[in-house]
Amino acid sequence: MEQTTPQQPTETDGAWKPRSKVEEVAATINIPSQPKVMQDINLEFNKEDIDFGKIGELIRRDVSLSAKIVKVANSPLFRRRKSIESIDHALLILGRIQFQQTILASALRQTLEGHGREMDQFWAHSESMGLICDVIARQFQPDLAGYAYMVGLFHDCAVPILMDRSSEYNTLVPRVLARDRLVSNEEEVVGEIDHASLGMAMTRSWSVPIPITKAVMAHHSDDFLVHDDPTTTRLHVILAIAENYYLYSRRAENEIFQPVTPNPWLLTAIEVATGWSKHRIDGLSAVLDKRFSDI
């Protein structure tokens, strides 16, 4: 089957409207910028003839990033039988796509550095969601796998920023990560902005493709018909399926999550928006259980 490149809408599309209040509040928050090394690495990956030697050289210049890449590459999420000991070894073992995913996850983690049990659980959640979205996309829309990984990784990227900004916000984190559809209003009361809106601002500052940014903005909603381009719709749906699986199908016992009652109309909304049948989506559990049984 011929693969197609997802069409990337522009900021003039109808569903992409300026949110002046969001931008005003976001401007008062110190949003971490994309590391220069990540910008340079992305330039290399975007070339027709990728120079992996130069990418390795760029990474090795940043000792902290190098260490994080090796650590992430050795995590249970990648299910590697042999320990990865260096950047060159990671590239050899992981292959280009997973290597690029590992770099992105490591750079984001380095940028939003934090310590403590809740932060460890947050990163386990974010990195797992990236890979779960990747697997779901490969089942339904393989050409979106790269975008799907990014939307899973970035969807809650503003949470650590808001945690640092307000100790009161920490009380909302379990509901935020549990995809409580009503928590956004309380976030705005506590900090003037919700994490999805701030996540939109951060992904824009990192020059993340617009469909990913729009899906991040919408991810606490189950209204998949709000978008005016199919790429964003499908990314939003993939993320919703992934979160539903992570929170309910796995039945993970984790103190940081307080799952709310799942939306009984979710699968119907997905089928209306994409044509993906409930039967096919239900069948994903077996695929995901096999891949992620130990996370």
C-alpha positions in Angstrom: 0.0 0.0 0.0 1.5 3.4 -1.0 2.4 5.6 1.9 1.4 9.3 1.8 2.8 12.2 3.6 0.3 13.7 6.0 -1.0 17.1 4.8 0.1 19.8 7.2 -2.5 22.6 7.5 -1.4 26.2 7.9 -2.2 28.6 10.7 -4.8 30.2 8.4 -7.0 27.1 8.5 -10.5 27.6 10.0 -9.9 25.5 13.1 -6.7 27.3 13.9 -7.9 30.5 15.5 -5.8 32.8 17.7 -6.4 32.5 21.4 -5.4 36.0 22.7 -6.0 35.2 26.4 -4.0 32.0 26.1 -1.1 33.8 24.4 -1.2 36.6 27.0 -1.0 34.2 29.9 1.5 32.0 28.2 3.7 35.0 27.6 4.0 35.5 31.4 5.2 31.9 31.9 8.8 30.8 31.2 8.2 28.2 28.5 11.4 26.2 28.0 12.7 26.7 24.5 13.8 23.8 22.3 17.5 23.1 22.9 19.8 24.3 20.2 21.3 20.8 19.8 17.8 19.5 19.1 17.3 22.1 16.4 20.6 21.1 14.8 19.7 17.4 15.0 16.3 18.0 13.4 17.9 19.8 10.5 20.1 16.7 9.9 17.1 14.3 10.1 15.2 16.5 7.6 17.9 16.2 5.0 17.5 13.8 2.1 20.8 12.1 2.8 21.0 11.8 6.6 24.5 12.0 8.1 24.2 9.8 11.2 27.9 10.4 12.0 27.2 14.2 12.3 24.0 13.5 14.4 26.1 11.3 16.7 28.7 14.0 16.9 26.1 16.6 17.8 24.7 14.4 20.6 28.1 13.5 22.1 28.8 17.3 22.5 26.0 17.4 25.1 27.1 15.0 27.8 23.8 15.2 29.7 21.7 14.5 26.6 23.9 11.6 25.7 23.4 10.0 29.1 19.7 10.5 28.9 19.5 8.9 25.5 21.3 5.8 26.6 19.1 5.7 29.7 15.9 6.0 27.7 17.1 3.5 25.1 17.6 1.0 27.9 14.2 1.4 29.4 11.7 -1.5 29.4 9.6 0.4 26.8 12.0 -0.5 24.0 12.2 -4.1 25.1 15.8 -4.7 24.2 17.5 -7.9 25.1 21.0 -6.4 25.2 22.1 -3.3 27.1 22.8 -0.3 25.0 26.1 1.3 26.1 26.7 4.3 23.7 25.1 6.6 21.2 26.6 4.6 18.3 25.3 1.4 19.8 21.9 2.9 20.3 21.7 3.8 16.6 22.8 0.4 15.6 20.3 -1.4 17.8 17.3 0.9 17.6 17.3 1.9 14.0 16.6 5.3 12.6 13.0 5.8 13.7 13.3 4.6 17.3 16.6 6.4 17.6 15.0 9.7 16.6 12.1 9.0 19.0 14.6 8.4 21.8 16.5 11.6 21.1 13.2 13.6 21.2 12.1 12.0 24.5 15.5 12.6 26.0 15.6 16.2 24.9 12.1 16.9 26.3 13.0 15.2 29.6 16.2 17.2 29.9 14.4 20.4 29.2 11.6 19.7 31.8 14.0 18.2 34.4 12.4 17.4 37.7 12.8 15.0 40.6 10.7 12.9 42.8 8.3 10.0 42.5 5.5 12.0 40.8 7.9 13.2 38.1 9.2 9.7 37.5 5.6 8.6 37.1 4.9 11.5 34.8 7.7 10.6 32.5 6.8 6.9 32.5 3.3 8.0 31.4 4.5 10.4 28.7 7.1 8.1 27.2 4.6 5.1 27.3 1.9 7.2 25.6 4.3 8.1 22.8 5.0 4.5 22.0 1.4 3.4 22.5 0.3 6.1 20.0 3.0 4.8 17.6 1.6 1.3 17.8 -2.0 2.4 17.3 -1.1 4.5 14.3 0.7 1.6 12.7 -2.5 -0.4 13.0 -4.8 2.2 11.6 -2.8 4.9 9.7 0.9 3.9 9.3 1.9 7.2 7.6 1.0 9.0 10.9 3.2 6.9 13.2 5.9 9.6 13.5 3.3 12.3 14.3 1.5 9.9 16.6 4.6 9.3 18.7 5.1 13.0 19.1 1.5 13.8 20.1 1.7 11.1 22.8 5.0 12.3 24.1 4.0 16.0 24.1 0.3 16.0 25.1 0.9 16.7 28.8 4.2 18.5 28.4 2.9 21.6 30.2 2.2 19.7 33.4 5.7 20.0 34.9 5.8 23.7 34.1 2.5 24.3 35.9 3.7 22.1 38.8 6.7 24.3 39.3 4.6 27.5 39.0 2.1 26.6 41.7 2.1 24.1 44.6 -1.7 24.3 44.5 -1.7 22.9 41.0 -0.1 19.7 42.2 -3.5 18.7 43.7 -5.0 18.7 40.2 -2.3 16.5 38.6 -3.9 13.1 39.2 -7.1 14.3 37.4 -5.1 16.0 34.6 -3.2 12.8 33.8 -6.4 10.7 34.2 -7.9 12.8 31.3 -10.7 14.3 33.5 -12.7 16.2 30.9 -13.8 18.8 33.5 -10.5 19.6 35.1 -9.6 22.4 32.6 -11.9 25.0 34.3 -10.2 24.3 37.7 -6.8 24.7 36.1 -7.7 28.1 34.9 -8.9 29.1 38.3 -5.7 28.0 39.9 -3.2 29.2 37.3 -5.1 31.2 34.7 -4.4 28.6 32.0 -5.0 24.9 31.5 -2.2 22.5 30.6 -3.6 21.8 27.1 -3.5 25.5 26.1 0.0 25.9 27.6 1.0 22.7 25.8 -0.2 24.3 22.6 2.0 27.3 23.2 5.0 25.1 24.1 4.7 22.9 21.0 4.4 26.0 18.8 7.6 27.4 20.4 9.4 24.0 19.6 8.2 24.3 15.9 6.2 21.0 16.3 4.0 20.3 13.2 0.7 22.1 13.5 -1.5 19.0 13.5 0.3 17.8 16.6 0.0 21.2 18.2 -3.8 21.3 17.5 -4.3 17.7 18.9 -2.4 18.6 22.0 -4.7 21.6 22.5 -7.8 19.4 22.1 -6.8 16.2 23.9 -9.1 16.6 26.9 -12.1 16.7 24.6 -13.9 13.9 22.8 -15.3 16.2 20.1 -13.2 14.9 17.2 -15.3 16.7 14.6 -14.1 20.1 15.7 -11.1 19.9 13.4 -11.1 20.9 9.7 -8.3 18.6 8.6 -8.1 14.8 8.7 -4.6 14.6 10.0 -5.4 16.5 13.3 -8.7 14.5 13.6 -6.8 11.2 13.4 -4.1 12.3 15.8 -6.7 13.4 18.3 -8.4 10.0 18.0 -5.2 8.0 18.3 -4.3 9.9 21.5 -7.8 9.3 22.9 -7.6 5.6 22.2 -4.1 5.4 23.8 -5.2 7.2 26.9 -8.3 5.1 27.2 -6.1 2.0 27.0 -3.5 3.3 29.4 -6.0 4.3 32.0 -8.6 1.5 31.8 -7.6 -1.6 29.8 -4.3 -2.0 31.6 -6.0 -1.4 35.0 -2.7 0.1 36.2 -2.6 0.6 40.0 -0.8 3.9 40.3 -1.4 6.5 43.0 -0.8 9.4 40.7 -3.8 8.5 38.5 -7.4 8.9 39.6 -9.3 7.6 36.6 -12.7 9.2 36.1 -15.6 7.3 34.6 -14.8 6.6 30.9 -16.9 8.1 28.2 -19.4 5.4 27.1 -19.8 7.2 23.8 -16.1 7.3 23.0 -16.0 4.5 20.4 -19.1 5.8 18.7 -17.5 9.3 18.4 -14.4 7.7 17.0 -16.3 5.7 14.4 -18.2 8.8 13.3 -15.1 10.9 12.9 -12.8 8.3 11.3 -14.8 5.3 10.1 -12.6 3.1 12.4 -15.0 0.4 13.7 -15.5 -0.4 17.4 -14.6 -4.0 16.7 -11.2 -3.0 15.3 -10.5 -0.7 18.2 -11.5 -3.4 20.7 -9.0 -5.7 19.0 -6.2 -3.3 19.7 -6.1 -4.4 23.4 -4.5 -7.7 22.5 -1.9 -6.1 20.3 -1.1 -3.5 23.0 -1.1 -6.0 25.8 1.5 -8.1 24.0 3.7 -5.1 23.3 3.3 -3.3 26.7 2.6 -6.0 29.2 5.4 -4.8 31.5 4.7 -1.1 31.6 
